[in-house]
Amino acid sequence: MSDNEYAQRQLTKVLTRIEQAALQAGRAPDDITLIGAAKQQPLLTLGHYIDAGLKHVGENYVQEAVAAQQALASKTASWHYIGQLQSNKTALVAQQFDWVHSVDRYKIAQRLSQQRISQHQLSQQRPDRTPLNVLIQVDIDDEPSKGGVPVSQLMELCQQIADLPNLALRGFMVLPKAREGIEQQRQPFAKTRDLLGSANLAYGLAMDTLSMGMSGDLEAAVLEGSTMVRIGTDLFGPRQPN
Ligand SMILES: *Cc1c(COP(=O)(O)O)cnc(C)c1O
């Protein structure tokens, strides 16, 4: 089997899982976007997946992402920053990405907003890149080491970010801890969905995106309303050691 055929087969497998979970939930499969979480995968591999029809790429490391974007510049894909975000990396992220899933502090959001506009002014040929779509990462299981805003501070952060120019606040992202069994896995996703509804209601927002679900809990996430799943291992295979 060629690399292209393998990519095609893997992509079909994951899209079928999404479709089946969507049907079980009574949802339209098209409402769920597949993001290929490409960390520690060779560029060549990623290229094959984009050729096979992968439209959204998720990156955790800014430098690795910029190299991938340059190497794959001839191909069309949307780029999602899904890693932890330090303030000294916000300029590159504001310039190079279409989505950021991991905003968890106001200071980071402010920098992204400022740096998105200066990029826009510098580069009038890419007016389509404004505004930057952002998601707030919520620390849904109280595990601060993974990043994410504590649930107790989420509402205030929503209100602050919604007011920033050059950003479109689209919703929430979560990275729950691993749980056994689909019923257990659904709980943090259900809680996140409820928080999104509450924030929309409280502040008159129209957030429409829930970035929830990875290889091990894709089905549970789709059953609870996920609109973006971030899949690494079950799409690309095991990660290469760094
Ligand atoms: C690596 C990663 C994923 C994908 O994880 P898999 O279990 O390999 O599917 C999803 N989201 C984030 C933020 C990641 O870092």
The ligand as an ORCA input file, in Angstrom:
! r2SCAN-3c Opt
* xyz 0 1
  C      -1.894     15.415     20.967
  C      -3.140     16.157     21.135
  C      -4.355     15.665     20.623
  C      -4.502     14.318     19.931
  O      -4.307     13.265     20.818
  P      -4.522     11.724     20.386
  O      -4.880     11.051     21.648
  O      -3.227     11.254     19.808
  O      -5.614     11.680     19.389
  C      -5.474     16.461     20.782
  N      -5.430     17.665     21.392
  C      -4.295     18.158     21.897
  C      -4.312     19.490     22.566
  C      -3.125     17.420     21.784
  O      -1.987     17.916     22.308
*
